[in-house]
Amino acid sequence: MYVDFARLYALLKEDAILSYKLMSRLFCEPLSPRARLWAGERAVMLLDYGLHLFGEEGELDRFLADLEPGEYSLFAVPVKYLPVLEKHFAEIHREEDTTAYTLAPGQFSGPEAEELDSLTVADAEFVDAHWTYRHEGSLEFFRRILAELPSSAVRIDGQLAGWAVCYDRVDDMVNLGSLRVLEPYRRRGLGRKLALDLVKKVLARGWTPLIHIVDSNTASKNLSMGIGFKPYPEKIFWGRGIKK
């Protein structure tokens, strides 16, 4: 099947925030050998490590009808697509309801702070070992993003105490990802320092930071909005479901 990726790109760019993770999978990362793509005039669906959806619901309805029965991960799915999903799935479990927040260049209102160290590719194995979502292939993922994207690190006595990374970049928008402070170094304000430093590094390159925050994480929401991030009105979720 011929796929016009330029047309798909233009469609997804109509809502670059809502479609961000799907754009990242299609255009910025290697797809798995088992990946399958459905593409129509006004919709796209990708089955890779998870199921991604975007576009006109009538076309998505046809794509979902063609999906084999079974259990699937639902990855960054806009909540507005729940009605069409519920037509085809016997069960849907929403594990993380999230809101996307973006910080436009020139809108940063955080305090001045010291510039922190950055991670290197040599840190990838350690960072991967402490990642909540570690999986086969995640070590190579960290090696790639640490070579290509900004990061922040705090080292104490030569050892990593905390870090923050960017997961991916689509055009001029960068998804801020994992932030971790190891247990012995918590309650010292390192998480806030890491977050501020990474945001400033991304802005310094002329990029727009984007972050997905679980709706129940009040502390992260307050920190982000306190330095200028604005919430996007349409929500997305991560979860899993069983296709009929």
Secondary structure, DSSP 4 states (H G I P E B T S, - for coil): ----HHHHHHHHGGGTTTTHHHHHHHHTSPPPTT-EEEE-SSEEEEESSSEEEEE-HHHHHHHHHTSPSEEEEEEEEEGGGHHHHHHHEEEEEEEEEEEEEE--TT---PPP-PPPB---GGGHHHHHHT-TT--TTHHHHHHHHHHHS-EEEEEETTEEEEEEEEEEEETTEEEEEEEEE-GGG-SSSHHHHHHHHHHHHHHHTTPEEEEEEETT-HHHHHHHHHTT-EE-SS-EEEEEEEE-
